[in-house]
Amino acid sequence: MSSNSESVQSDDNFISARQTMIEQHLRQREITDPRVLEAIACVPREQFVPPESQRFAYNDCALPIDCHQTISQPYTVAFMCAAAQLTGNEVVLEIGTGSGYGAAVLSLLAREVHTIERIPALASQAAERLQRLGYDNVHVYTEDGTLGLPQAAPFDAIIVTASSEELPEPYQVQLSEGGRIIIPLGSESTGQRMYRFTLNNGKLSEEVLGAFVFVPLIGKYGHPSDHPE
């Protein structure tokens, strides 16, 4: 009986911490899209981090996960989802699955999510976790994310969770008319900025959305110094 009570109390604590995070770290930093806020409120971030990090799940910071990778801070996930301007009927490509947290949030905002992870162990863990938690409209792949996913294209939105020096060409050709690409561009030496590219009448327009810091995008069309052999 006490074990069940402790479990309920723990769940209640996480729910309370999640709401506090939304109010203090998202709304106060101008994340106002109601659909994004609702999605963040529904996804249990504590389930996407190692047990020893669960008490920090709703701090607005990146946290370590397996394979020397990290889960992005909640604000960054919310910002990129809001920037994608999703209405609910889109097919989305995410580059960089990691723990699967971002894909879980996107799954509540779009009709279908395809997410690519280059590290097989992380992809396997994320796929199992997403299935176990009921995110049935997410499909996980182990691929070179810089190549996109031509077999599932075109995409209404492409969200890239690592920085490139320039926009990879495959993303451009796999984007649907009216679609958006959300991607950080730049390097550690020059600085990184979040961009939104929108395809209208066959031409890409670009907007700079602010400064961010991301790990490098690795792959054929990623940072030249980080190409795998």
Disulfide bonds with the S-S distance in Angstrom:
none
